[in-house]
């Protein structure tokens, strides 16, 4: 691929809790949310040009159920909820796939824009997550455009999420409507950020709209 053909990508990784506590209406809402993001990005010319999506799920372990792909080639995965909450495994896998998939800057050519990461969980980790977070920060901590973690429900531990990122959201409910509002906010954030690329291409980071009423920034630390 020559310089004229190369398009700088904006990678977006969705890390989704698919543990047993998400069974039923919550996981169906998450499934619909991922599909909604995809459909809305397909209708946004800026997003089609630059955004690449990937989905990582975590329960007893973690798996990349949708490898990084352009909006046009992305296939929303089918999600199932069962098992525990292996958040550490998800962070480890994120570090591995980012190391493999992201295109770095080279002499004479800029690589990908800084990736955006959105994490959703409704519980506390059930594995040894601290070493995974430490490795991730060492490898990619200064290369992330934004890492937003949403803790939802009464069993989530936002202190754990603050150990991963400074950008922590809290949502009391895990109702389908509340989860739908989160995914709509994520979609709008991705679209606003992709549009800003066209106007100010050297900027990275998240250009987020106001939060819906069901969510708030967690400023406990």
C-alpha positions, -999 to 999 in steps of 0.1 A, spaced: 0 0 0 15 33 -10 12 67 7 -17 77 -15 -37 46 -6 -30 46 31 -58 58 53 -51 65 90 -75 45 111 -92 54 144 -93 20 162 -122 16 187 -122 -14 211 -154 -24 231 -146 -44 262 -179 -60 273 -187 -79 305 -207 -110 295 -206 -127 329 -237 -145 343 -250 -114 360 -256 -99 326 -279 -128 316 -313 -120 302 -324 -84 293 -290 -68 301 -271 -89 276 -298 -85 250 -295 -47 255 -257 -49 250 -262 -69 219 -286 -43 205 -263 -16 216 -233 -29 196 -256 -33 166 -269 2 170 -233 16 171 -225 -2 139 -256 10 121 -251 46 131 -215 46 121 -225 31 87 -245 63 81 -216 86 90 -192 93 61 -164 104 85 -167 72 105 -168 50 74 -135 66 63 -116 62 95 -133 41 123 -123 5 128 -142 -15 154 -133 -45 176 -152 -63 204 -136 -82 233 -159 -100 258 -150 -114 292 -166 -139 315 -147 -170 327 -120 -158 303 -117 -133 275 -119 -135 237 -118 -111 208 -152 -120 193 -148 -93 166 -113 -86 153 -105 -50 143 -123 -42 111 -136 -12 91 -171 -1 98 -182 -16 64 -166 -50 72 -175 -52 109 -200 -80 119 -217 -75 153 -210 -107 172 -236 -128 190 -232 -124 227 -240 -148 255 -239 -142 293 -225 -168 315 -196 -174 340 -175 -150 361 -158 -117 355 -123 -121 342 -115 -85 338 -77 -91 341 -79 -115 312 -97 -89 291 -70 -63 298 -43 -88 289 -61 -97 257 -65 -60 249 -28 -54 253 -20 -83 230 -44 -74 202 -34 -38 203 2 -48 200 -7 -70 170 -33 -49 152 -23 -12 156 -1 4 129 27 24 145 42 56 132 72 50 109 97 73 92 78 91 65 43 78 75 20 83 104 3 52 117 -31 48 133 -47 75 154 -47 68 191 -73 42 199 -105 47 219 -115 20 245 -149 16 261 -153 -8 289 -186 -19 304 -189 -41 335 -215 -47 362 -194 -65 388 -160 -69 405 -132 -88 388 -129 -125 397 -93 -129 385 -59 -114 392 -64 -81 373 -37 -59 388 -7 -74 369 -26 -72 337 -34 -35 342 3 -28 351 14 -45 319 -11 -27 298 -2 7 311 35 0 305 29 -10 269 1 13 259 -6 38 286 7 68 267 -7 56 233 -44 57 242 -67 84 229 -93 77 256 -101 48 279 -137 51 293 -149 26 319 -186 23 328 -195 5 360 -232 -3 362 -253 -18 389 -250 -22 427 -222 -47 426 -196 -28 406 -164 -15 423 -155 18 407 -122 19 427 -111 -10 406 -120 9 374 -101 39 386 -70 17 388 -74 12 351 -83 47 339 -92 82 352 -123 83 330 -148 63 350 -186 65 346 -212 51 370 -247 40 361 -270 27 389 -293 7 366 -287 -21 342 -321 -18 326 -323 -22 288 -332 15 285 -302 27 306 -278 4 287 -292 17 254 -285 53 265 -249 43 272 -243 28 238 -260 58 222 -235 80 240 -206 58 229 -218 60 193 -221 98 195 -186 100 210 -171 80 182 -189 100 156 -179 134 171 -143 122 174 -142 110 138 -156 143 125 -129 162 144 -102 142 127 -113 157 94 -110 192 108 -80 189 130 -62 157 120 -33 159 144 -56 159 174 -64 127 193 -86 119 223 -123 117 228 -148 144 218 -177 133 239 -213 147 241 -230 155 274 -239 124 295 -275 112 296 -292 115 329 -287 78 338 -249 82 339 -225 103 358 -187 108 360 -173 90 390 -149 115 407 -143 96 439 -105 96 434 
